[in-house]
């Protein structure tokens, strides 16, 4: 069935990094030209996404790209920023 939006909630939370990487690349390929929403606690995944929204202590922070996130350097939480 055709779809416009895919939602993934912790889709890679219990797997190793190699398998996670394969799954993410396949999901991104399948959702090309679609809206894909990934809810995750894995900070290393933010490098794959066009937009980043972080919810922290009830506050919402939006970044338009990984570069935007890096430039803003939010001090309220310490994230490992992927290359």
mmCIF file of the N, C-alpha and C atoms, coordinates in Angstrom:
data_MODEL
# 
_entry.id   MODEL 
# 
loop_
_atom_site.group_PDB 
_atom_site.id 
_atom_site.type_symbol 
_atom_site.label_atom_id 
_atom_site.label_alt_id 
_atom_site.label_comp_id 
_atom_site.label_asym_id 
_atom_site.label_entity_id 
_atom_site.label_seq_id 
_atom_site.pdbx_PDB_ins_code 
_atom_site.Cartn_x 
_atom_site.Cartn_y 
_atom_site.Cartn_z 
_atom_site.occupancy 
_atom_site.B_iso_or_equiv 
_atom_site.pdbx_formal_charge 
_atom_site.auth_seq_id 
_atom_site.auth_comp_id 
_atom_site.auth_asym_id 
_atom_site.auth_atom_id 
_atom_site.pdbx_PDB_model_num 
ATOM 1   N N  . UNK A 1 1  ? 0.848  -1.183 0.000  1.00 0.00 ? 1  UNK A N  1 
ATOM 2   C CA . UNK A 1 1  ? 0.000  0.000  0.000  1.00 0.00 ? 1  UNK A CA 1 
ATOM 3   C C  . UNK A 1 1  ? 0.893  1.244  0.000  1.00 0.00 ? 1  UNK A C  1 
ATOM 4   N N  . UNK A 1 2  ? 0.585  2.245  -0.828 1.00 0.00 ? 2  UNK A N  1 
ATOM 5   C CA . UNK A 1 2  ? 1.386  3.476  -0.842 1.00 0.00 ? 2  UNK A CA 1 
ATOM 6   C C  . UNK A 1 2  ? 1.329  4.184  0.512  1.00 0.00 ? 2  UNK A C  1 
ATOM 7   N N  . UNK A 1 3  ? 2.391  4.833  0.851  1.00 0.00 ? 3  UNK A N  1 
ATOM 8   C CA . UNK A 1 3  ? 2.443  5.553  2.114  1.00 0.00 ? 3  UNK A CA 1 
ATOM 9   C C  . UNK A 1 3  ? 3.135  6.889  1.916  1.00 0.00 ? 3  UNK A C  1 
ATOM 10  N N  . UNK A 1 4  ? 2.833  7.836  2.762  1.00 0.00 ? 4  UNK A N  1 
ATOM 11  C CA . UNK A 1 4  ? 3.472  9.146  2.734  1.00 0.00 ? 4  UNK A CA 1 
ATOM 12  C C  . UNK A 1 4  ? 4.328  9.392  3.968  1.00 0.00 ? 4  UNK A C  1 
ATOM 13  N N  . UNK A 1 5  ? 3.949  8.768  5.085  1.00 0.00 ? 5  UNK A N  1 
ATOM 14  C CA . UNK A 1 5  ? 4.640  8.995  6.348  1.00 0.00 ? 5  UNK A CA 1 
ATOM 15  C C  . UNK A 1 5  ? 4.975  7.650  6.990  1.00 0.00 ? 5  UNK A C  1 
ATOM 16  N N  . UNK A 1 6  ? 6.229  7.546  7.453  1.00 0.00 ? 6  UNK A N  1 
ATOM 17  C CA . UNK A 1 6  ? 6.656  6.381  8.239  1.00 0.00 ? 6  UNK A CA 1 
ATOM 18  C C  . UNK A 1 6  ? 7.073  6.880  9.609  1.00 0.00 ? 6  UNK A C  1 
ATOM 19  N N  . UNK A 1 7  ? 6.687  6.166  10.651 1.00 0.00 ? 7  UNK A N  1 
ATOM 20  C CA . UNK A 1 7  ? 7.065  6.533  12.019 1.00 0.00 ? 7  UNK A CA 1 
ATOM 21  C C  . UNK A 1 7  ? 7.780  5.345  12.645 1.00 0.00 ? 7  UNK A C  1 
ATOM 22  N N  . UNK A 1 8  ? 8.987  5.610  13.162 1.00 0.00 ? 8  UNK A N  1 
ATOM 23  C CA . UNK A 1 8  ? 9.787  4.572  13.811 1.00 0.00 ? 8  UNK A CA 1 
ATOM 24  C C  . UNK A 1 8  ? 10.054 4.999  15.245 1.00 0.00 ? 8  UNK A C  1 
ATOM 25  N N  . UNK A 1 9  ? 9.678  4.165  16.170 1.00 0.00 ? 9  UNK A N  1 
ATOM 26  C CA . UNK A 1 9  ? 9.880  4.455  17.589 1.00 0.00 ? 9  UNK A CA 1 
ATOM 27  C C  . UNK A 1 9  ? 10.907 3.485  18.140 1.00 0.00 ? 9  UNK A C  1 
ATOM 28  N N  . UNK A 1 10 ? 12.112 4.001  18.382 1.00 0.00 ? 10 UNK A N  1 
ATOM 29  C CA . UNK A 1 10 ? 13.218 3.176  18.892 1.00 0.00 ? 10 UNK A CA 1 
ATOM 30  C C  . UNK A 1 10 ? 13.436 1.938  18.014 1.00 0.00 ? 10 UNK A C  1 
ATOM 31  N N  . UNK A 1 11 ? 13.463 2.136  16.712 1.00 0.00 ? 11 UNK A N  1 
ATOM 32  C CA . UNK A 1 11 ? 13.558 1.034  15.754 1.00 0.00 ? 11 UNK A CA 1 
ATOM 33  C C  . UNK A 1 11 ? 14.857 0.235  15.868 1.00 0.00 ? 11 UNK A C  1 
ATOM 34  N N  . UNK A 1 12 ? 15.897 0.843  16.434 1.00 0.00 ? 12 UNK A N  1 
ATOM 35  C CA . UNK A 1 12 ? 17.184 0.143  16.523 1.00 0.00 ? 12 UNK A CA 1 
ATOM 36  C C  . UNK A 1 12 ? 17.711 0.093  17.954 1.00 0.00 ? 12 UNK A C  1 
ATOM 37  N N  . UNK A 1 13 ? 16.844 0.111  18.912 1.00 0.00 ? 13 UNK A N  1 
ATOM 38  C CA . UNK A 1 13 ? 17.283 0.253  20.309 1.00 0.00 ? 13 UNK A CA 1 
ATOM 39  C C  . UNK A 1 13 ? 17.983 -0.971 20.898 1.00 0.00 ? 13 UNK A C  1 
ATOM 40  N N  . UNK A 1 14 ? 17.735 -2.154 20.378 1.00 0.00 ? 14 UNK A N  1 
ATOM 41  C CA . UNK A 1 14 ? 18.317 -3.354 20.998 1.00 0.00 ? 14 UNK A CA 1 
ATOM 42  C C  . UNK A 1 14 ? 19.186 -4.164 20.050 1.00 0.00 ? 14 UNK A C  1 
ATOM 43  N N  . UNK A 1 15 ? 19.946 -3.474 19.198 1.00 0.00 ? 15 UNK A N  1 
ATOM 44  C CA . UNK A 1 15 ? 20.805 -4.190 18.259 1.00 0.00 ? 15 UNK A CA 1 
ATOM 45  C C  . UNK A 1 15 ? 22.211 -3.595 18.259 1.00 0.00 ? 15 UNK A C  1 
ATOM 46  N N  . UNK A 1 16 ? 23.141 -4.345 17.698 1.00 0.00 ? 16 UNK A N  1 
ATOM 47  C CA . UNK A 1 16 ? 24.524 -3.878 17.651 1.00 0.00 ? 16 UNK A CA 1 
ATOM 48  C C  . UNK A 1 16 ? 24.683 -2.783 16.594 1.00 0.00 ? 16 UNK A C  1 
ATOM 49  N N  . UNK A 1 17 ? 25.812 -2.077 16.642 1.00 0.00 ? 17 UNK A N  1 
ATOM 50  C CA . UNK A 1 17 ? 26.036 -0.916 15.779 1.00 0.00 ? 17 UNK A CA 1 
ATOM 51  C C  . UNK A 1 17 ? 26.080 -1.277 14.293 1.00 0.00 ? 17 UNK A C  1 
ATOM 52  N N  . UNK A 1 18 ? 26.641 -2.403 13.943 1.00 0.00 ? 18 UNK A N  1 
ATOM 53  C CA . UNK A 1 18 ? 26.735 -2.800 12.532 1.00 0.00 ? 18 UNK A CA 1 
ATOM 54  C C  . UNK A 1 18 ? 25.343 -3.065 11.964 1.00 0.00 ? 18 UNK A C  1 
ATOM 55  N N  . UNK A 1 19 ? 24.539 -3.824 12.688 1.00 0.00 ? 19 UNK A N  1 
ATOM 56  C CA . UNK A 1 19 ? 23.172 -4.114 12.240 1.00 0.00 ? 19 UNK A CA 1 
ATOM 57  C C  . UNK A 1 19 ? 22.345 -2.836 12.211 1.00 0.00 ? 19 UNK A C  1 
ATOM 58  N N  . UNK A 1 20 ? 22.523 -1.988 13.222 1.00 0.00 ? 20 UNK A N  1 
ATOM 59  C CA . UNK A 1 20 ? 21.810 -0.717 13.269 1.00 0.00 ? 20 UNK A CA 1 
ATOM 60  C C  . UNK A 1 20 ? 22.106 0.110  12.020 1.00 0.00 ? 20 UNK A C  1 
ATOM 61  N N  . UNK A 1 21 ? 23.363 0.196  11.641 1.00 0.00 ? 21 UNK A N  1 
ATOM 62  C CA . UNK A 1 21 ? 23.761 0.961  10.468 1.00 0.00 ? 21 UNK A CA 1 
ATOM 63  C C  . UNK A 1 21 ? 23.089 0.424  9.206  1.00 0.00 ? 21 UNK A C  1 
ATOM 64  N N  . UNK A 1 22 ? 23.058 -0.889 9.041  1.00 0.00 ? 22 UNK A N  1 
ATOM 65  C CA . UNK A 1 22 ? 22.410 -1.505 7.878  1.00 0.00 ? 22 UNK A CA 1 
ATOM 66  C C  . UNK A 1 22 ? 20.911 -1.198 7.858  1.00 0.00 ? 22 UNK A C  1 
ATOM 67  N N  . UNK A 1 23 ? 20.275 -1.320 9.008  1.00 0.00 ? 23 UNK A N  1 
ATOM 68  C CA . UNK A 1 23 ? 18.836 -1.071 9.098  1.00 0.00 ? 23 UNK A CA 1 
ATOM 69  C C  . UNK A 1 23 ? 18.517 0.391  8.785  1.00 0.00 ? 23 UNK A C  1 
ATOM 70  N N  . UNK A 1 24 ? 19.264 1.308  9.365  1.00 0.00 ? 24 UNK A N  1 
ATOM 71  C CA . UNK A 1 24 ? 19.024 2.737  9.132  1.00 0.00 ? 24 UNK A CA 1 
ATOM 72  C C  . UNK A 1 24 ? 19.179 3.069  7.657  1.00 0.00 ? 24 UNK A C  1 
ATOM 73  N N  . UNK A 1 25 ? 20.233 2.577  7.027  1.00 0.00 ? 25 UNK A N  1 
ATOM 74  C CA . UNK A 1 25 ? 20.434 2.859  5.603  1.00 0.00 ? 25 UNK A CA 1 
ATOM 75  C C  . UNK A 1 25 ? 19.288 2.293  4.759  1.00 0.00 ? 25 UNK A C  1 
ATOM 76  N N  . UNK A 1 26 ? 18.814 1.108  5.080  1.00 0.00 ? 26 UNK A N  1 
ATOM 77  C CA . UNK A 1 26 ? 17.677 0.530  4.347  1.00 0.00 ? 26 UNK A CA 1 
ATOM 78  C C  . UNK A 1 26 ? 16.390 1.318  4.584  1.00 0.00 ? 26 UNK A C  1 
ATOM 79  N N  . UNK A 1 27 ? 16.153 1.718  5.822  1.00 0.00 ? 27 UNK A N  1 
ATOM 80  C CA . UNK A 1 27 ? 14.954 2.506  6.124  1.00 0.00 ? 27 UNK A CA 1 
ATOM 81  C C  . UNK A 1 27 ? 14.987 3.850  5.408  1.00 0.00 ? 27 UNK A C  1 
ATOM 82  N N  . UNK A 1 28 ? 16.146 4.477  5.384  1.00 0.00 ? 28 UNK A N  1 
ATOM 83  C CA . UNK A 1 28 ? 16.267 5.759  4.695  1.00 0.00 ? 28 UNK A CA 1 
ATOM 84  C C  . UNK A 1 28 ? 16.079 5.593  3.186  1.00 0.00 ? 28 UNK A C  1 
ATOM 85  N N  . UNK A 1 29 ? 16.578 4.510  2.637  1.00 0.00 ? 29 UNK A N  1 
ATOM 86  C CA . UNK A 1 29 ? 16.404 4.240  1.210  1.00 0.00 ? 29 UNK A CA 1 
ATOM 87  C C  . UNK A 1 29 ? 14.918 4.011  0.895  1.00 0.00 ? 29 UNK A C  1 
ATOM 88  N N  . UNK A 1 30 ? 14.244 3.233  1.722  1.00 0.00 ? 30 UNK A N  1 
ATOM 89  C CA . UNK A 1 30 ? 12.829 2.938  1.500  1.00 0.00 ? 30 UNK A CA 1 
ATOM 90  C C  . UNK A 1 30 ? 11.938 4.161  1.691  1.00 0.00 ? 30 UNK A C  1 
ATOM 91  N N  . UNK A 1 31 ? 12.369 5.075  2.531  1.00 0.00 ? 31 UNK A N  1 
ATOM 92  C CA . UNK A 1 31 ? 11.530 6.241  2.818  1.00 0.00 ? 31 UNK A CA 1 
ATOM 93  C C  . UNK A 1 31 ? 11.954 7.472  2.016  1.00 0.00 ? 31 UNK A C  1 
ATOM 94  N N  . UNK A 1 32 ? 12.801 7.287  1.030  1.00 0.00 ? 32 UNK A N  1 
ATOM 95  C CA . UNK A 1 32 ? 13.227 8.412  0.180  1.00 0.00 ? 32 UNK A CA 1 
ATOM 96  C C  . UNK A 1 32 ? 11.989 9.077  -0.427 1.00 0.00 ? 32 UNK A C  1 
ATOM 97  N N  . UNK A 1 33 ? 11.974 10.387 -0.406 1.00 0.00 ? 33 UNK A N  1 
ATOM 98  C CA . UNK A 1 33 ? 10.855 11.186 -0.914 1.00 0.00 ? 33 UNK A CA 1 
ATOM 99  C C  . UNK A 1 33 ? 9.586  11.011 -0.088 1.00 0.00 ? 33 UNK A C  1 
ATOM 100 N N  . UNK A 1 34 ? 9.711  10.527 1.116  1.00 0.00 ? 34 UNK A N  1 
ATOM 101 C CA . UNK A 1 34 ? 8.590  10.382 2.048  1.00 0.00 ? 34 UNK A CA 1 
ATOM 102 C C  . UNK A 1 34 ? 8.948  11.127 3.329  1.00 0.00 ? 34 UNK A C  1 
ATOM 103 N N  . UNK A 1 35 ? 8.021  11.224 4.215  1.00 0.00 ? 35 UNK A N  1 
ATOM 104 C CA . UNK A 1 35 ? 8.290  11.766 5.541  1.00 0.00 ? 35 UNK A CA 1 
ATOM 105 C C  . UNK A 1 35 ? 8.561  10.586 6.460  1.00 0.00 ? 35 UNK A C  1 
ATOM 106 N N  . UNK A 1 36 ? 9.728  10.595 7.084  1.00 0.00 ? 36 UNK A N  1 
ATOM 107 C CA . UNK A 1 36 ? 10.088 9.544  8.041  1.00 0.00 ? 36 UNK A CA 1 
ATOM 108 C C  . UNK A 1 36 ? 10.396 10.209 9.375  1.00 0.00 ? 36 UNK A C  1 
ATOM 109 N N  . UNK A 1 37 ? 9.739  9.741  10.413 1.00 0.00 ? 37 UNK A N  1 
ATOM 110 C CA . UNK A 1 37 ? 9.945  10.264 11.759 1.00 0.00 ? 37 UNK A CA 1 
ATOM 111 C C  . UNK A 1 37 ? 10.584 9.160  12.584 1.00 0.00 ? 37 UNK A C  1 
ATOM 112 N N  . UNK A 1 38 ? 11.747 9.457  13.150 1.00 0.00 ? 38 UNK A N  1 
ATOM 113 C CA . UNK A 1 38 ? 12.467 8.495  13.974 1.00 0.00 ? 38 UNK A CA 1 
ATOM 114 C C  . UNK A 1 38 ? 12.527 9.029  15.399 1.00 0.00 ? 38 UNK A C  1 
ATOM 115 N N  . UNK A 1 39 ? 11.948 8.309  16.328 1.00 0.00 ? 39 UNK A N  1 
ATOM 116 C CA . UNK A 1 39 ? 12.083 8.629  17.749 1.00 0.00 ? 39 UNK A CA 1 
ATOM 117 C C  . UNK A 1 39 ? 13.182 7.724  18.284 1.00 0.00 ? 39 UNK A C  1 
ATOM 118 N N  . UNK A 1 40 ? 14.226 8.330  18.842 1.00 0.00 ? 40 UNK A N  1 
ATOM 119 C CA . UNK A 1 40 ? 15.353 7.537  19.306 1.00 0.00 ? 40 UNK A CA 1 
ATOM 120 C C  . UNK A 1 40 ? 16.090 8.241  20.438 1.00 0.00 ? 40 UNK A C  1 
ATOM 121 N N  . UNK A 1 41 ? 16.774 7.454  21.240 1.00 0.00 ? 41 UNK A N  1 
ATOM 122 C CA . UNK A 1 41 ? 17.675 7.980  22.255 1.00 0.00 ? 41 UNK A CA 1 
ATOM 123 C C  . UNK A 1 41 ? 19.127 7.873  21.785 1.00 0.00 ? 41 UNK A C  1 
ATOM 124 N N  . UNK A 1 42 ? 19.334 7.273  20.645 1.00 0.00 ? 42 UNK A N  1 
ATOM 125 C CA . UNK A 1 42 ? 20.687 7.053  20.125 1.00 0.00 ? 42 UNK A CA 1 
ATOM 126 C C  . UNK A 1 42 ? 21.188 8.313  19.424 1.00 0.00 ? 42 UNK A C  1 
ATOM 127 N N  . UNK A 1 43 ? 22.134 8.970  20.067 1.00 0.00 ? 43 UNK A N  1 
ATOM 128 C CA . UNK A 1 43 ? 22.645 10.236 19.567 1.00 0.00 ? 43 UNK A CA 1 
ATOM 129 C C  . UNK A 1 43 ? 23.405 10.081 18.258 1.00 0.00 ? 43 UNK A C  1 
ATOM 130 N N  . UNK A 1 44 ? 23.999 8.930  18.019 1.00 0.00 ? 44 UNK A N  1 
ATOM 131 C CA . UNK A 1 44 ? 24.777 8.735  16.797 1.00 0.00 ? 44 UNK A CA 1 
ATOM 132 C C  . UNK A 1 44 ? 23.909 8.730  15.547 1.00 0.00 ? 44 UNK A C  1 
ATOM 133 N N  . UNK A 1 45 ? 22.594 8.636  15.685 1.00 0.00 ? 45 UNK A N  1 
ATOM 134 C CA . UNK A 1 45 ? 21.707 8.594  14.521 1.00 0.00 ? 45 UNK A CA 1 
ATOM 135 C C  . UNK A 1 45 ? 21.352 9.970  13.976 1.00 0.00 ? 45 UNK A C  1 
ATOM 136 N N  . UNK A 1 46 ? 21.551 11.030 14.749 1.00 0.00 ? 46 UNK A N  1 
ATOM 137 C CA . UNK A 1 46 ? 21.089 12.342 14.290 1.00 0.00 ? 46 UNK A CA 1 
ATOM 138 C C  . UNK A 1 46 ? 21.794 12.808 13.022 1.00 0.00 ? 46 UNK A C  1 
ATOM 139 N N  . UNK A 1 47 ? 22.941 12.245 12.727 1.00 0.00 ? 47 UNK A N  1 
ATOM 140 C CA . UNK A 1 47 ? 23.666 12.648 11.511 1.00 0.00 ? 47 UNK A CA 1 
ATOM 141 C C  . UNK A 1 47 ? 22.921 12.266 10.234 1.00 0.00 ? 47 UNK A C  1 
ATOM 142 N N  . UNK A 1 48 ? 21.969 11.356 10.315 1.00 0.00 ? 48 UNK A N  1 
ATOM 143 C CA . UNK A 1 48 ? 21.240 10.889 9.136  1.00 0.00 ? 48 UNK A CA 1 
ATOM 144 C C  . UNK A 1 48 ? 20.017 11.724 8.780  1.00 0.00 ? 48 UNK A C  1 
ATOM 145 N N  . UNK A 1 49 ? 19.613 12.638 9.629  1.00 0.00 ? 49 UNK A N  1 
ATOM 146 C CA . UNK A 1 49 ? 18.310 13.267 9.464  1.00 0.00 ? 49 UNK A CA 1 
ATOM 147 C C  . UNK A 1 49 ? 18.391 14.723 9.037  1.00 0.00 ? 49 UNK A C  1 
ATOM 148 N N  . UNK A 1 50 ? 17.364 15.163 8.306  1.00 0.00 ? 50 UNK A N  1 
ATOM 149 C CA . UNK A 1 50 ? 17.304 16.528 7.788  1.00 0.00 ? 50 UNK A CA 1 
ATOM 150 C C  . UNK A 1 50 ? 16.938 17.539 8.863  1.00 0.00 ? 50 UNK A C  1 
ATOM 151 N N  . UNK A 1 51 ? 16.193 17.110 9.835  1.00 0.00 ? 51 UNK A N  1 
ATOM 152 C CA . UNK A 1 51 ? 15.735 17.990 10.900 1.00 0.00 ? 51 UNK A CA 1 
ATOM 153 C C  . UNK A 1 51 ? 15.825 17.226 12.218 1.00 0.00 ? 51 UNK A C  1 
ATOM 154 N N  . UNK A 1 52 ? 16.194 17.929 13.276 1.00 0.00 ? 52 UNK A N  1 
ATOM 155 C CA . UNK A 1 52 ? 16.364 17.294 14.588 1.00 0.00 ? 52 UNK A CA 1 
ATOM 156 C C  . UNK A 1 52 ? 15.482 18.025 15.584 1.00 0.00 ? 52 UNK A C  1 
ATOM 157 N N  . UNK A 1 53 ? 14.672 17.279 16.287 1.00 0.00 ? 53 UNK A N  1 
ATOM 158 C CA . UNK A 1 53 ? 13.850 17.847 17.354 1.00 0.00 ? 53 UNK A CA 1 
ATOM 159 C C  . UNK A 1 53 ? 14.200 17.097 18.630 1.00 0.00 ? 53 UNK A C  1 
ATOM 160 N N  . UNK A 1 54 ? 14.591 17.837 19.645 1.00 0.00 ? 54 UNK A N  1 
ATOM 161 C CA . UNK A 1 54 ? 14.968 17.244 20.929 1.00 0.00 ? 54 UNK A CA 1 
ATOM 162 C C  . UNK A 1 54 ? 13.983 17.721 21.980 1.00 0.00 ? 54 UNK A C  1 
ATOM 163 N N  . UNK A 1 55 ? 13.457 16.765 22.725 1.00 0.00 ? 55 UNK A N  1 
ATOM 164 C CA . UNK A 1 55 ? 12.583 17.082 23.855 1.00 0.00 ? 55 UNK A CA 1 
ATOM 165 C C  . UNK A 1 55 ? 13.365 16.782 25.121 1.00 0.00 ? 55 UNK A C  1 
ATOM 166 N N  . UNK A 1 56 ? 13.540 17.805 25.940 1.00 0.00 ? 56 UNK A N  1 
ATOM 167 C CA . UNK A 1 56 ? 14.351 17.668 27.153 1.00 0.00 ? 56 UNK A CA 1 
ATOM 168 C C  . UNK A 1 56 ? 13.658 18.395 28.292 1.00 0.00 ? 56 UNK A C  1 
ATOM 169 N N  . UNK A 1 57 ? 13.307 17.659 29.331 1.00 0.00 ? 57 UNK A N  1 
ATOM 170 C CA . UNK A 1 57 ? 12.637 18.239 30.503 1.00 0.00 ? 57 UNK A CA 1 
ATOM 171 C C  . UNK A 1 57 ? 11.415 19.080 30.119 1.00 0.00 ? 57 UNK A C  1 
ATOM 172 N N  . UNK A 1 58 ? 10.656 18.611 29.139 1.00 0.00 ? 58 UNK A N  1 
ATOM 173 C CA . UNK A 1 58 ? 9.443  19.295 28.737 1.00 0.00 ? 58 UNK A CA 1 
ATOM 174 C C  . UNK A 1 58 ? 9.649  20.437 27.747 1.00 0.00 ? 58 UNK A C  1 
ATOM 175 N N  . UNK A 1 59 ? 10.893 20.773 27.447 1.00 0.00 ? 59 UNK A N  1 
ATOM 176 C CA . UNK A 1 59 ? 11.182 21.820 26.468 1.00 0.00 ? 59 UNK A CA 1 
ATOM 177 C C  . UNK A 1 59 ? 11.484 21.173 25.121 1.00 0.00 ? 59 UNK A C  1 
ATOM 178 N N  . UNK A 1 60 ? 11.142 21.878 24.044 1.00 0.00 ? 60 UNK A N  1 
ATOM 179 C CA . UNK A 1 60 ? 11.345 21.366 22.693 1.00 0.00 ? 60 UNK A CA 1 
ATOM 180 C C  . UNK A 1 60 ? 12.357 22.250 21.979 1.00 0.00 ? 60 UNK A C  1 
ATOM 181 N N  . UNK A 1 61 ? 13.371 21.604 21.388 1.00 0.00 ? 61 UNK A N  1 
ATOM 182 C CA . UNK A 1 61 ? 14.422 22.303 20.653 1.00 0.00 ? 61 UNK A CA 1 
ATOM 183 C C  . UNK A 1 61 ? 14.446 21.747 19.239 1.00 0.00 ? 61 UNK A C  1 
ATOM 184 N N  . UNK A 1 62 ? 14.421 22.648 18.249 1.00 0.00 ? 62 UNK A N  1 
ATOM 185 C CA . UNK A 1 62 ? 14.423 22.208 16.860 1.00 0.00 ? 62 UNK A CA 1 
ATOM 186 C C  . UNK A 1 62 ? 15.654 22.753 16.151 1.00 0.00 ? 62 UNK A C  1 
ATOM 187 N N  . UNK A 1 63 ? 16.281 21.891 15.355 1.00 0.00 ? 63 UNK A N  1 
ATOM 188 C CA . UNK A 1 63 ? 17.452 22.238 14.571 1.00 0.00 ? 63 UNK A CA 1 
ATOM 189 C C  . UNK A 1 63 ? 17.191 21.805 13.134 1.00 0.00 ? 63 UNK A C  1 
ATOM 190 N N  . UNK A 1 64 ? 17.540 22.639 12.183 1.00 0.00 ? 64 UNK A N  1 
ATOM 191 C CA . UNK A 1 64 ? 17.252 22.360 10.782 1.00 0.00 ? 64 UNK A CA 1 
ATOM 192 C C  . UNK A 1 64 ? 18.244 21.405 10.133 1.00 0.00 ? 64 UNK A C  1 
ATOM 193 N N  . UNK A 1 65 ? 19.339 21.137 10.810 1.00 0.00 ? 65 UNK A N  1 
ATOM 194 C CA . UNK A 1 65 ? 20.347 20.226 10.289 1.00 0.00 ? 65 UNK A CA 1 
ATOM 195 C C  . UNK A 1 65 ? 21.338 19.901 11.399 1.00 0.00 ? 65 UNK A C  1 
ATOM 196 N N  . UNK A 1 66 ? 22.201 18.950 11.143 1.00 0.00 ? 66 UNK A N  1 
ATOM 197 C CA . UNK A 1 66 ? 23.260 18.626 12.108 1.00 0.00 ? 66 UNK A CA 1 
ATOM 198 C C  . UNK A 1 66 ? 24.189 19.833 12.258 1.00 0.00 ? 66 UNK A C  1 
ATOM 199 N N  . UNK A 1 67 ? 24.446 20.534 11.169 1.00 0.00 ? 67 UNK A N  1 
ATOM 200 C CA . UNK A 1 67 ? 25.307 21.719 11.231 1.00 0.00 ? 67 UNK A CA 1 
ATOM 201 C C  . UNK A 1 67 ? 24.683 22.803 12.104 1.00 0.00 ? 67 UNK A C  1 
ATOM 202 N N  . UNK A 1 68 ? 23.376 22.982 11.973 1.00 0.00 ? 68 UNK A N  1 
ATOM 203 C CA . UNK A 1 68 ? 22.651 23.933 12.813 1.00 0.00 ? 68 UNK A CA 1 
ATOM 204 C C  . UNK A 1 68 ? 22.788 23.546 14.281 1.00 0.00 ? 68 UNK A C  1 
ATOM 205 N N  . UNK A 1 69 ? 22.648 22.267 14.569 1.00 0.00 ? 69 UNK A N  1 
ATOM 206 C CA . UNK A 1 69 ? 22.804 21.769 15.932 1.00 0.00 ? 69 UNK A CA 1 
ATOM 207 C C  . UNK A 1 69 ? 24.208 22.056 16.445 1.00 0.00 ? 69 UNK A C  1 
ATOM 208 N N  . UNK A 1 70 ? 25.225 21.770 15.623 1.00 0.00 ? 70 UNK A N  1 
ATOM 209 C CA . UNK A 1 70 ? 26.620 21.991 16.029 1.00 0.00 ? 70 UNK A CA 1 
ATOM 210 C C  . UNK A 1 70 ? 26.903 23.474 16.261 1.00 0.00 ? 70 UNK A C  1 
ATOM 211 N N  . UNK A 1 71 ? 26.362 24.347 15.402 1.00 0.00 ? 71 UNK A N  1 
ATOM 212 C CA . UNK A 1 71 ? 26.593 25.779 15.542 1.00 0.00 ? 71 UNK A CA 1 
ATOM 213 C C  . UNK A 1 71 ? 25.917 26.354 16.777 1.00 0.00 ? 71 UNK A C  1 
ATOM 214 N N  . UNK A 1 72 ? 24.734 25.852 17.086 1.00 0.00 ? 72 UNK A N  1 
ATOM 215 C CA . UNK A 1 72 ? 23.980 26.349 18.232 1.00 0.00 ? 72 UNK A CA 1 
ATOM 216 C C  . UNK A 1 72 ? 24.618 25.921 19.551 1.00 0.00 ? 72 UNK A C  1 
ATOM 217 N N  . UNK A 1 73 ? 25.231 24.735 19.552 1.00 0.00 ? 73 UNK A N  1 
ATOM 218 C CA . UNK A 1 73 ? 25.883 24.173 20.738 1.00 0.00 ? 73 UNK A CA 1 
ATOM 219 C C  . UNK A 1 73 ? 25.027 24.330 21.994 1.00 0.00 ? 73 UNK A C  1 
ATOM 220 N N  . UNK A 1 74 ? 23.905 23.649 22.053 1.00 0.00 ? 74 UNK A N  1 
ATOM 221 C CA . UNK A 1 74 ? 23.036 23.792 23.235 1.00 0.00 ? 74 UNK A CA 1 
ATOM 222 C C  . UNK A 1 74 ? 23.754 23.331 24.499 1.00 0.00 ? 74 UNK A C  1 
ATOM 223 N N  . UNK A 1 75 ? 23.723 24.164 25.510 1.00 0.00 ? 75 UNK A N  1 
ATOM 224 C CA . UNK A 1 75 ? 24.415 23.880 26.762 1.00 0.00 ? 75 UNK A CA 1 
ATOM 225 C C  . UNK A 1 75 ? 23.568 23.112 27.767 1.00 0.00 ? 75 UNK A C  1 
ATOM 226 N N  . UNK A 1 76 ? 22.264 23.017 27.532 1.00 0.00 ? 76 UNK A N  1 
ATOM 227 C CA . UNK A 1 76 ? 21.385 22.424 28.533 1.00 0.00 ? 76 UNK A CA 1 
ATOM 228 C C  . UNK A 1 76 ? 21.529 20.923 28.642 1.00 0.00 ? 76 UNK A C  1 
ATOM 229 N N  . UNK A 1 77 ? 22.146 20.300 27.660 1.00 0.00 ? 77 UNK A N  1 
ATOM 230 C CA . UNK A 1 77 ? 22.399 18.867 27.708 1.00 0.00 ? 77 UNK A CA 1 
ATOM 231 C C  . UNK A 1 77 ? 23.702 18.596 26.985 1.00 0.00 ? 77 UNK A C  1 
ATOM 232 N N  . UNK A 1 78 ? 24.352 17.538 27.365 1.00 0.00 ? 78 UNK A N  1 
ATOM 233 C CA . UNK A 1 78 ? 25.627 17.191 26.751 1.00 0.00 ? 78 UNK A CA 1 
ATOM 234 C C  . UNK A 1 78 ? 25.413 16.015 25.817 1.00 0.00 ? 78 UNK A C  1 
ATOM 235 N N  . UNK A 1 79 ? 25.446 16.304 24.527 1.00 0.00 ? 79 UNK A N  1 
ATOM 236 C CA . UNK A 1 79 ? 25.288 15.270 23.523 1.00 0.00 ? 79 UNK A CA 1 
ATOM 237 C C  . UNK A 1 79 ? 26.617 15.016 22.835 1.00 0.00 ? 79 UNK A C  1 
ATOM 238 N N  . UNK A 1 80 ? 26.855 13.782 22.486 1.00 0.00 ? 80 UNK A N  1 
ATOM 239 C CA . UNK A 1 80 ? 27.999 13.453 21.667 1.00 0.00 ? 80 UNK A CA 1 
ATOM 240 C C  . UNK A 1 80 ? 27.593 13.762 20.228 1.00 0.00 ? 80 UNK A C  1 
ATOM 241 N N  . UNK A 1 81 ? 28.258 14.715 19.647 1.00 0.00 ? 81 UNK A N  1 
ATOM 242 C CA . UNK A 1 81 ? 27.895 15.155 18.308 1.00 0.00 ? 81 UNK A CA 1 
ATOM 243 C C  . UNK A 1 81 ? 28.666 14.302 17.291 1.00 0.00 ? 81 UNK A C  1 
ATOM 244 N N  . UNK A 1 82 ? 27.947 13.573 16.433 1.00 0.00 ? 82 UNK A N  1 
ATOM 245 C CA . UNK A 1 82 ? 28.633 12.747 15.438 1.00 0.00 ? 82 UNK A CA 1 
ATOM 246 C C  . UNK A 1 82 ? 29.284 13.608 14.360 1.00 0.00 ? 82 UNK A C  1 
ATOM 247 N N  . UNK A 1 83 ? 30.302 13.043 13.724 1.00 0.00 ? 83 UNK A N  1 
ATOM 248 C CA . UNK A 1 83 ? 30.988 13.757 12.631 1.00 0.00 ? 83 UNK A CA 1 
ATOM 249 C C  . UNK A 1 83 ? 30.188 13.686 11.361 1.00 0.00 ? 83 UNK A C  1 
# 
